[in-house]
């Protein structure tokens, strides 16, 4: 979590404007973040994504996340996303993440979500794991395989096929490491 006291005046204004009740102010702020934003914006954007009543704001936040290129933000994303994993909009957010350039070395939260997700969200989780296959740490990889195997018997239909695909993807990475 960011320490607001360490932010400069401009950064504090950006954070305050993200929480504005005026949709236009929030959207303009998101345009500014796309140009000059930094890591300090991640947590507030995640919070606003899940709390705003404005669909347009969620769309713009999704676009900001699509533009992210920094590998170092993944930890902050996971930390701040943990409280929203059961939110009704989590699928939209995960979809933005798998389409982004954010690199995750820990995909356990997405595999855990895969287990309880509907087929479409499970597919997005699988896609995110596959996109990050070369970056996943050994510990995360082992835990992901364990989660899928432990829950495999509960899957049916398309979800069972997706689970088979996920296992295959995870094992292909393991075989590559051997």
C-alpha positions in Angstrom: 0.0 0.0 0.0 1.2 3.5 -0.8 2.2 6.0 1.9 0.3 9.1 0.8 2.5 11.3 3.0 5.4 10.5 0.7 3.6 11.6 -2.4 4.1 15.1 -3.9 1.3 17.5 -4.3 0.5 16.5 -7.9 0.4 12.8 -7.0 -1.9 13.5 -4.1 -4.2 15.5 -6.4 -4.3 12.6 -8.8 -5.3 10.2 -6.0 -7.9 12.6 -4.7 -9.3 13.1 -8.2 -9.6 9.3 -8.8 -12.0 9.3 -5.9 -14.1 12.2 -7.2 -17.9 11.7 -7.4 -17.7 13.4 -10.8 -17.3 10.8 -13.6 -15.7 13.3 -15.9 -13.0 14.3 -13.3 -12.2 10.6 -12.8 -11.9 9.9 -16.5 -9.7 12.9 -17.1 -7.5 11.8 -14.2 -7.2 8.4 -15.8 -6.0 10.0 -19.0 -3.4 11.9 -16.9 -2.3 8.6 -15.3 -1.8 7.0 -18.7 0.6 9.8 -19.5 2.4 10.4 -16.2 1.2 7.8 -13.7 3.4 5.7 -11.5 3.2 2.7 -9.2 1.5 4.9 -6.6 -1.7 4.8 -8.8 -2.1 1.0 -8.8 -3.9 0.5 -5.4 -6.3 3.5 -5.9 -7.2 2.4 -9.4 -8.0 -1.1 -8.3 -10.1 0.3 -5.5 -12.0 2.6 -7.8 -12.5 -0.1 -10.4 -14.4 -2.2 -7.9 -16.3 0.6 -6.2 -17.2 3.1 -8.9 -20.8 3.2 -10.1 -19.5 4.4 -13.6 -19.0 1.7 -16.2 -17.0 4.2 -18.3 -14.5 4.6 -15.4 -14.1 0.9 -15.2 -13.4 0.8 -18.9 -10.8 3.5 -18.7 -9.1 1.8 -15.7 -9.0 -1.4 -17.8 -7.3 0.6 -20.6 -4.7 1.9 -18.1 -4.0 -1.7 -17.0 -3.8 -2.8 -20.7 -1.0 -0.3 -21.1 1.0 -1.3 -18.1 4.5 -2.6 -19.1 6.2 -2.7 -15.7 7.0 -6.1 -14.3 7.4 -4.7 -10.8 3.7 -3.8 -10.4 2.5 -7.4 -10.3 3.1 -7.8 -6.6 1.2 -4.6 -5.9 -1.6 -5.7 -8.1 -1.9 -9.1 -6.4 -1.7 -7.5 -2.9 -4.5 -5.1 -3.7 -6.6 -7.5 -5.7 -6.8 -10.1 -2.9 -9.8 -8.3 -1.3 -11.8 -8.3 -4.5 -11.3 -11.9 -5.7 -15.0 -12.7 -5.0 -16.3 -9.4 -6.3 -18.8 -9.7 -9.2 -16.4 -7.6 -11.4 -13.3 -9.8 -10.9 -13.8 -11.4 -14.3 -13.6 -8.1 -16.0 -10.5 -7.2 -14.1 -8.8 -10.5 -14.8 -9.6 -10.2 -18.5 -7.8 -6.8 -18.5 -4.8 -8.4 -16.8 -4.4 -11.3 -19.2 -4.5 -8.9 -22.1 -1.9 -6.6 -20.5 1.8 -6.8 -20.5 2.0 -7.2 -16.7 4.3 -10.1 -15.8 3.3 -12.3 -12.9 5.7 -14.7 -11.3 2.9 -15.8 -8.9 -0.3 -17.0 -10.5 -1.7 -19.0 -7.5 -4.6 -16.5 -6.9 -5.7 -16.9 -10.5 -5.5 -20.7 -10.3 -7.5 -20.6 -7.1 -10.1 -18.4 -8.9 -10.1 -20.9 -11.8 -11.3 -23.6 -9.4 -14.5 -21.7 -8.4 -15.0 -19.7 -11.6 -17.6 -20.2 -14.3 -16.3 -21.4 -17.7 -15.6 -18.0 -19.2 -13.7 -16.7 -16.2 -11.8 -20.0 -15.9 -10.7 -19.5 -19.5 -9.4 -16.0 -18.7 -7.6 -17.4 -15.7 -6.1 -20.1 -17.8 -5.0 -17.5 -20.5 -3.3 -15.4 -17.8 -1.4 -18.4 -16.5 -0.4 -19.4 -20.0 0.8 -15.9 -20.8 3.0 -15.9 -17.8 4.2 -19.5 -18.0 7.9 -18.5 -18.6 7.8 -16.2 -15.5 6.1 -18.3 -12.9 8.3 -19.2 -9.9 8.9 -22.8 -9.0 7.0 -22.4 -5.8 4.0 -20.9 -7.5 4.1 -23.5 -10.3 4.1 -26.4 -7.7 1.2 -24.9 -5.8 -0.8 -24.3 -8.9 -0.4 -27.9 -10.0 -1.4 -29.1 -6.6 -4.6 -26.8 -6.6 -5.7 -28.1 -10.0 -5.1 -31.7 -9.2 -6.8 -31.5 -5.8 -9.9 -30.0 -7.4 -9.9 -31.9 -10.7 -12.7 -34.4 -9.8 -15.1 -31.5 -9.1 -14.9 -30.2 -12.7 -17.4 -31.1 -15.4 -17.9 -30.5 -19.1 -15.9 -27.6 -20.6 -14.4 -26.8 -17.2 -12.9 -30.3 -17.0 -11.4 -29.7 -20.4 -10.0 -26.4 -19.3 -8.6 -28.0 -16.2 -6.9 -30.6 -18.4 -5.4 -27.8 -20.5 -4.3 -26.0 -17.5 -2.6 -29.1 -16.1 -0.9 -29.7 -19.4 0.4 -26.1 -19.5 1.7 -26.3 -16.0 3.3 -29.6 -16.6 4.9 -28.4 -19.8 6.7 -25.8 -17.8 7.8 -28.4 -15.3 9.2 -30.6 -18.0 11.0 -27.6 -19.4 12.7 -27.1 -16.1 13.8 -30.7 -15.7 
